[in-house]
Amino acid sequence: MTLITYPVRAHFADGVLEEALRSELETHHFDAPLVISDVAETGSEFSERLFSSFPRGYKPVHYAIPAHTRKSDAASEVRALASYKQPNVLIAYGSARAIEYARKCRQVLQQDHPSKARIDLFAIPGVDGLPGPCRKGCEPGELPSDLSIRMGLPTILICDPTVTLGADPAVSARAAVTTLVQCLEAYLSTAFNPPADGMALDGLHRVAQMLPHLRNETLEVRRELMAAAFNAMLCQQKGVGPAQVIGEALKAIHNGDLNAHLAAGLLLPGVLRSQDATEDKRDLARKMLNFEEETHLPEGLAKLLMGIQMPQSLSELGVVRSDMVRVASNLSDRLTLPARSGGGDVMEIMEAVF
């Protein structure tokens, strides 16, 4: 039996940030918000828009996450703030990292008061979308052995494409790669979840249509990329794919200072060669990605990613050979890649793009 649950209330529209945030706060009487963002977001136009949205008389507390702070350390600092500020809602905005950290903070605050209802979390994503599935108590790079999609979803999600206007094209490219990897791995997963498959295919189609236009500063491009990222978040209920697992494991070795999503993008063609998936599913994925009929999915994907502004090898991301040996050893009995013709194991997949 498959349990399919999507318990999230979402606002999605151009310019919806101010109205949606104010309305949700007033409707639910959340008058003591604790706001969480990356420190780099402080003073940005996005930040100014958000803080101007609070109803008159609100005095939100803002925790800006320092650049190299671990998730557990940030949660401890938020716990200390909450002990005397008594927030009744968490609001995370900007980067996927800020939203992921807020999710950890929410978990810690719940542990402190297990008899109370779980504190609500509002998420307002920026250009890089939303984080992957929640892994209870994990630090960057830990394997998703205890997925809790439902616990990881925000209470309220506000998607406003206008907050991403002016984003760095390189950041947009990385976000697009993340969305593509999440959607493709979810769709090709053998887990049974028809709604997730539909969202994954829609996300693939949207991101493929927009990849040639990443440098175009138009609202349509921003809207389509945010819609694709929204789909990617929801279709992760099928689980995290092997390319993402390997990318997260490489990130763990670098103490979180490596972009796991870019690593997953590089690894994905090799993973696809090593995975079993029906030809019907691969054919439909090819169509969503606008590949020619005779193009094999792994080769077409590798060519597509070469045209995106991103590192083209693991070594460019800072990976060294000893990192790959450690990851291959750690995953040898925890990650199964059913062999296809021409496929390989974890080490061979990494070697191919080293």
C-alpha positions as CSV (number, residue, x, y, z in Angstrom):
1,M,0.0,0.0,0.0
2,T,1.2,3.5,-0.8
3,L,0.2,6.4,1.5
4,I,0.0,9.6,-0.5
5,T,-0.2,12.9,1.5
6,Y,0.4,16.5,0.3
7,P,-0.6,18.6,3.4
8,V,0.6,22.1,2.4
9,R,-1.3,25.3,1.8
10,A,0.3,27.3,-1.0
11,H,0.0,30.8,-2.4
12,F,1.4,31.0,-6.0
13,A,1.1,34.3,-7.9
14,D,3.2,37.2,-9.1
15,G,3.5,39.8,-6.4
16,V,1.5,37.8,-3.9
17,L,4.1,38.0,-1.0
18,E,2.8,41.0,0.9
19,E,-0.9,40.1,0.7
20,A,-0.5,36.4,1.4
21,L,1.9,36.9,4.4
22,R,-0.2,39.6,6.0
23,S,-3.4,37.6,5.5
24,E,-2.1,34.3,6.9
25,L,-0.6,36.0,10.0
26,E,-3.8,37.9,10.8
27,T,-6.0,34.9,10.1
28,H,-4.1,32.6,12.4
29,H,-3.3,35.3,15.0
30,F,0.4,34.7,14.6
31,D,1.6,37.9,16.3
32,A,5.0,36.8,17.4
33,P,7.0,35.7,14.3
34,L,10.6,34.6,14.4
35,V,12.1,35.2,10.9
36,I,15.0,33.0,9.6
37,S,17.2,33.8,6.6
38,D,20.8,33.7,5.4
39,V,22.9,36.6,6.6
40,A,23.5,37.5,3.0
41,E,19.8,38.2,2.5
42,T,19.9,41.0,5.1
43,G,19.1,44.4,3.6
44,S,18.1,42.9,0.2
45,E,15.0,44.0,-1.7
46,F,13.4,40.6,-0.9
47,S,14.0,41.2,2.8
48,E,12.6,44.7,2.7
49,R,9.5,43.5,1.0
50,L,9.0,40.8,3.6
51,F,9.4,42.9,6.7
52,S,7.2,45.6,5.2
53,S,4.4,43.0,5.0
54,F,3.9,42.6,8.7
55,P,0.8,44.0,10.1
56,R,1.1,47.2,12.2
57,G,2.3,46.6,15.7
58,Y,4.2,43.4,14.9
59,K,7.8,43.2,16.1
60,P,9.3,40.2,14.4
61,V,12.6,38.7,15.7
62,H,15.1,38.1,12.9
63,Y,17.8,35.3,13.1
64,A,20.3,35.7,10.2
65,I,22.2,32.5,9.7
66,P,26.0,33.1,9.4
67,A,27.7,31.6,6.3
68,H,29.4,28.6,7.8
69,T,27.2,27.8,10.7
70,R,26.1,24.2,11.1
71,K,22.5,23.3,11.2
72,S,22.6,22.1,14.8
73,D,24.4,25.2,16.0
74,A,21.8,27.5,14.3
75,A,19.0,25.5,15.9
76,S,20.7,26.0,19.3
77,E,20.8,29.7,18.8
78,V,17.2,29.8,17.7
79,R,16.3,27.8,20.7
80,A,17.9,30.4,22.9
81,L,16.0,33.2,21.2
82,A,12.8,31.3,21.5
83,S,13.2,30.8,25.2
84,Y,12.5,34.4,25.9
85,K,10.9,35.7,22.8
86,Q,8.2,32.9,22.7
87,P,7.5,32.9,18.9
88,N,4.3,31.4,17.7
89,V,5.4,31.0,14.1
90,L,8.6,30.5,12.2
91,I,9.0,32.3,8.8
92,A,11.9,31.2,6.6
93,Y,12.7,33.1,3.4
94,G,15.3,33.3,0.6
95,S,17.6,30.3,0.1
96,A,16.7,26.6,0.3
97,R,19.4,26.5,3.1
98,A,17.5,29.0,5.2
99,I,14.3,27.0,4.8
100,E,16.1,23.7,5.6
101,Y,17.6,25.3,8.7
102,A,14.2,26.6,9.8
103,R,12.9,23.1,9.5
104,K,15.6,21.9,11.8
105,C,14.8,24.7,14.3
106,R,11.1,23.7,14.2
107,Q,12.0,20.1,15.1
108,V,14.2,21.2,18.0
109,L,11.5,23.5,19.4
110,Q,9.0,20.7,19.1
111,Q,11.4,18.4,21.1
112,D,11.6,21.1,23.8
113,H,7.8,21.2,24.2
114,P,6.5,17.7,23.0
115,S,3.1,18.3,24.7
116,K,2.4,21.4,22.6
117,A,1.2,21.6,19.0
118,R,4.0,21.8,16.5
119,I,4.9,25.4,15.7
120,D,3.9,26.5,12.3
121,L,6.4,27.2,9.6
122,F,5.9,29.6,6.7
123,A,8.4,29.1,3.8
124,I,8.9,31.8,1.1
125,P,11.5,30.5,-1.4
126,G,13.8,32.5,-3.5
127,V,15.6,31.5,-6.7
128,D,16.9,28.1,-5.5
129,G,13.6,26.8,-4.5
130,L,12.9,24.5,-1.5
131,P,15.1,22.0,0.2
132,G,14.8,18.2,-0.3
133,P,13.0,15.8,2.0
134,C,13.3,16.1,5.7
135,R,15.8,13.8,7.4
136,K,15.2,13.7,11.1
137,G,18.2,15.1,13.0
138,C,20.6,15.0,10.0
139,E,23.5,17.2,9.2
140,P,24.4,18.0,5.6
141,G,25.2,14.9,3.6
142,E,23.6,12.2,5.8
143,L,21.7,9.5,4.0
144,P,17.9,9.8,3.9
145,S,17.4,6.7,6.0
146,D,14.5,8.3,7.9
147,L,12.5,10.3,5.5
148,S,9.6,12.3,6.9
149,I,8.2,14.3,4.0
150,R,5.0,15.3,5.9
151,M,7.0,16.6,8.8
152,G,9.3,18.5,6.5
153,L,6.7,20.4,4.5
154,P,5.9,24.0,5.6
155,T,2.5,24.9,7.0
156,I,2.2,27.7,4.5
157,L,4.1,28.1,1.3
158,I,4.3,31.5,-0.5
159,C,5.7,31.3,-4.0
160,D,6.1,34.8,-5.6
161,P,8.2,34.7,-8.8
162,T,8.8,38.5,-8.5
163,V,11.2,38.0,-5.6
164,T,13.6,36.1,-7.9
165,L,13.9,38.9,-10.5
166,G,17.5,40.1,-10.8
167,A,18.9,36.7,-9.7
168,D,22.5,35.8,-10.7
169,P,22.3,33.6,-13.9
170,A,24.8,31.2,-12.3
171,V,22.5,30.8,-9.3
172,S,19.5,30.3,-11.6
173,A,21.5,27.6,-13.5
174,R,22.3,25.7,-10.3
175,A,18.6,25.9,-9.2
176,A,17.5,24.6,-12.6
177,V,19.9,21.6,-12.3
178,T,18.6,20.8,-8.9
179,T,15.0,20.8,-10.1
180,L,15.9,18.7,-13.1
181,V,17.7,16.1,-11.0
182,Q,14.9,15.9,-8.4
183,C,12.1,15.6,-11.0
184,L,13.9,13.0,-13.2
185,E,15.0,10.8,-10.3
186,A,11.5,11.0,-8.7
187,Y,9.8,10.1,-12.0
188,L,12.1,7.1,-12.7
189,S,11.8,5.8,-9.2
190,T,10.0,2.5,-8.9
191,A,7.9,3.7,-6.0
192,F,4.2,3.9,-6.8
193,N,2.9,7.4,-6.6
194,P,0.9,8.6,-9.7
195,P,0.4,12.2,-8.5
196,A,4.1,12.5,-7.9
197,D,4.9,11.1,-11.3
198,G,2.6,13.7,-12.9
199,M,4.2,16.6,-11.0
200,A,7.7,15.3,-11.8
201,L,6.9,15.2,-15.5
202,D,5.4,18.7,-15.4
203,G,8.4,20.0,-13.6
204,L,10.7,18.3,-16.1
205,H,8.8,19.9,-19.0
206,R,8.9,23.4,-17.5
207,V,12.5,23.4,-16.6
208,A,13.5,22.0,-20.0
209,Q,11.5,24.7,-21.7
210,M,13.3,27.4,-19.7
211,L,16.9,26.2,-19.7
212,P,17.8,28.1,-23.0
213,H,16.4,31.3,-21.4
214,L,18.1,31.3,-18.0
215,R,19.9,34.6,-18.9
216,N,16.6,36.3,-19.9
217,E,15.3,38.5,-17.2
218,T,11.6,37.9,-17.8
219,L,8.8,37.2,-15.3
220,E,7.7,34.2,-17.4
221,V,11.1,32.5,-17.0
222,R,11.1,33.1,-13.3
223,R,7.5,31.9,-13.0
224,E,8.1,28.7,-14.9
225,L,11.3,27.9,-12.9
226,M,9.5,28.5,-9.6
227,A,6.6,26.3,-10.7
228,A,9.1,23.5,-11.7
229,A,10.8,23.8,-8.3
230,F,7.4,23.6,-6.6
231,N,6.7,20.4,-8.5
232,A,10.1,19.1,-7.6
233,M,9.5,19.6,-3.9
234,L,6.2,17.7,-3.9
235,C,7.3,14.8,-6.1
236,Q,10.1,14.1,-3.6
237,Q,7.5,12.1,-1.6
238,K,8.7,9.2,-3.8
239,G,12.1,9.4,-2.1
240,V,15.6,10.7,-2.8
241,G,17.3,9.2,-5.9
242,P,20.8,7.7,-6.0
243,A,22.5,10.7,-7.7
244,Q,21.2,12.9,-4.9
245,V,22.4,10.4,-2.3
246,I,25.9,10.3,-3.7
247,G,26.0,14.0,-4.0
248,E,24.9,14.4,-0.3
249,A,27.6,11.9,0.8
250,L,30.3,13.9,-1.0
251,K,28.9,17.0,0.6
252,A,29.2,15.4,4.1
253,I,32.9,14.7,3.5
254,H,33.4,18.4,2.8
255,N,31.5,19.4,6.0
256,G,28.7,20.9,3.9
257,D,31.0,23.1,1.8
258,L,30.2,21.4,-1.5
259,N,27.1,21.8,-3.7
260,A,25.5,18.4,-3.5
261,H,22.9,19.3,-6.2
262,L,25.6,20.2,-8.8
263,A,27.4,16.9,-8.0
264,A,24.1,15.1,-8.4
265,G,23.7,16.7,-11.8
266,L,27.1,15.5,-13.0
267,L,26.4,12.0,-11.6
268,L,22.9,11.6,-13.0
269,P,23.8,10.4,-16.5
270,G,26.0,7.6,-15.0
271,V,23.3,6.7,-12.5
272,L,20.7,6.4,-15.3
273,R,23.0,4.0,-17.2
274,S,23.1,1.8,-14.0
275,Q,19.4,1.9,-13.2
276,D,16.5,-0.3,-14.2
277,A,13.6,1.7,-15.6
278,T,11.0,0.8,-18.1
279,E,11.6,2.1,-21.6
280,D,8.1,3.7,-21.6
281,K,9.1,5.9,-18.7
282,R,12.4,6.8,-20.3
283,D,10.7,7.6,-23.6
284,L,8.3,9.9,-21.8
285,A,11.1,11.6,-19.9
286,R,12.9,12.1,-23.2
287,K,9.9,13.8,-24.7
288,M,9.5,16.1,-21.6
289,L,13.2,17.1,-22.0
290,N,12.7,17.8,-25.8
291,F,15.3,15.1,-26.8
292,E,15.3,13.6,-30.3
293,E,13.7,10.2,-30.5
294,E,16.9,8.4,-31.2
295,T,18.8,10.1,-28.3
296,H,19.5,7.9,-25.3
297,L,18.4,9.5,-22.0
298,P,21.8,9.5,-20.3
299,E,23.6,10.9,-23.3
300,G,21.0,13.5,-24.0
301,L,21.1,14.6,-20.4
302,A,24.9,14.8,-20.3
303,K,24.9,17.0,-23.4
304,L,22.1,19.2,-22.0
305,L,24.0,19.8,-18.7
306,M,27.2,20.7,-20.7
307,G,25.3,23.7,-22.1
308,I,24.5,25.0,-18.6
309,Q,26.7,27.4,-16.7
310,M,28.0,25.0,-14.1
311,P,31.2,23.0,-13.3
312,Q,31.7,20.1,-15.6
313,S,33.6,17.7,-13.3
314,L,33.6,16.6,-9.7
315,S,37.2,17.9,-9.4
316,E,36.0,21.4,-10.3
317,L,33.6,21.2,-7.3
318,G,36.6,20.4,-5.0
319,V,36.3,16.6,-4.9
320,V,39.5,14.6,-4.7
321,R,40.0,10.9,-5.4
322,S,40.2,10.0,-1.7
323,D,36.7,11.5,-1.2
324,M,35.3,9.2,-3.8
325,V,36.9,6.2,-2.2
326,R,35.4,7.1,1.1
327,V,31.9,7.7,-0.4
328,A,32.0,4.4,-2.4
329,S,33.0,2.5,0.8
330,N,30.3,4.2,2.8
331,L,27.6,3.5,0.2
332,S,28.7,0.0,-0.9
333,D,26.1,-1.8,1.2
334,R,23.5,1.0,1.5
335,L,22.8,2.0,-2.1
336,T,21.6,-0.5,-4.7
337,L,22.1,0.3,-8.4
338,P,20.6,-2.5,-10.5
339,A,23.0,-3.0,-13.3
340,R,22.0,-2.3,-16.9
341,S,24.2,-2.9,-19.9
342,G,27.1,-0.4,-19.7
343,G,26.2,0.6,-16.2
344,G,28.6,0.6,-13.2
345,D,28.9,0.8,-9.5
346,V,29.2,4.0,-7.3
347,M,32.9,4.4,-7.8
348,E,32.7,4.0,-11.6
349,I,29.9,6.5,-11.8
350,M,32.0,9.1,-9.9
351,E,35.2,8.2,-11.9
352,A,33.4,9.0,-15.1
353,V,32.9,12.6,-14.2
354,F,35.9,13.1,-11.9
